[in-house]
Amino acid sequence: MHKSIITIIAAALLTACVNEDDAKRTLRDAGYKNIKIKGYGGPFSCGEGDMSTTRFVATNPVGRKGVEGVVCCGLLEGCTIRH
């Protein structure tokens, strides 16, 4: 019983750490195309002040396909793209 409750809480927390709308907007504004959101970016992908980390695969502004990275979004600093 306890394991299932912990699993549900962990899943909810990880889902809350993904910000698909802001990630897509940040990538589009930077010139990325064919954006595919791949979920949570991982616990060490972004800085301490970031509230969300969203993994992606896209075509970068110079046309390279299959570029992978994360979009990190903070409460006050906005979003940044990391590779």
matplotlib code that plots the C-alpha trace (Angstrom):
import matplotlib.pyplot as plt

x = [0.0, 2.7, 4.7, 1.7, 1.1, 4.8, 4.7, 1.6, 3.2, 6.5, 4.6, 2.7, 5.8, 7.6, 4.6, 4.5, 8.2, 7.4, 6.1, 5.3, 3.6, 6.5, 9.1, 7.5, 7.1, 10.7, 12.0, 9.8, 10.9, 14.5, 13.9, 13.5, 11.1, 9.6, 9.5, 8.7, 8.4, 9.9, 8.8, 10.8, 14.4, 15.9, 16.9, 20.3, 19.4, 18.7, 19.8, 18.5, 16.2, 14.4, 10.9, 10.6, 12.8, 11.4, 13.2, 12.8, 14.0, 13.8, 15.3, 17.6, 17.7, 20.4, 18.5, 20.2, 17.6, 17.3, 18.9, 18.2, 18.2, 16.1, 14.2, 14.7, 12.1, 12.4, 9.8, 11.6, 14.2, 12.1, 13.2, 16.5, 17.5, 20.3, 22.1]
y = [0.0, 2.5, 1.8, 2.7, 5.9, 6.9, 6.0, 8.2, 11.1, 10.7, 10.6, 13.7, 15.6, 14.6, 15.6, 19.0, 19.5, 19.4, 22.6, 21.6, 24.9, 27.1, 24.7, 24.7, 28.5, 29.0, 26.6, 28.1, 31.6, 30.5, 29.1, 25.4, 23.3, 19.8, 20.0, 16.8, 16.9, 13.8, 14.5, 15.2, 16.3, 14.7, 15.9, 17.4, 18.9, 22.4, 24.8, 25.1, 28.0, 26.2, 25.0, 22.8, 20.7, 19.5, 17.2, 17.7, 16.6, 19.1, 20.6, 23.4, 26.9, 25.9, 22.8, 20.0, 17.3, 15.2, 17.8, 16.8, 19.0, 20.3, 23.6, 24.8, 27.3, 29.3, 31.4, 34.7, 34.1, 32.7, 29.7, 28.6, 25.9, 23.5, 20.9]
z = [0.0, 0.9, -2.3, -4.5, -2.6, -3.0, -6.7, -7.3, -5.4, -7.3, -10.7, -9.8, -8.9, -12.0, -14.2, -12.5, -13.5, -17.2, -18.8, -22.3, -23.4, -22.3, -23.7, -27.1, -27.1, -26.1, -28.8, -31.5, -30.5, -30.9, -34.4, -33.6, -35.8, -35.7, -31.9, -30.0, -26.3, -24.6, -20.9, -17.8, -18.4, -15.3, -11.8, -12.8, -16.2, -14.9, -12.2, -8.7, -9.4, -12.3, -11.7, -14.7, -17.0, -20.3, -22.6, -26.4, -29.8, -32.7, -35.8, -34.8, -36.4, -38.9, -40.0, -38.0, -37.3, -34.2, -31.9, -28.2, -25.2, -22.3, -21.7, -18.2, -16.9, -13.7, -11.8, -12.3, -15.0, -17.9, -19.9, -21.3, -23.8, -22.8, -24.9]

ax = plt.figure().add_subplot(projection="3d")
ax.plot(x, y, z, "-o")
ax.set_aspect("equal")
plt.show()
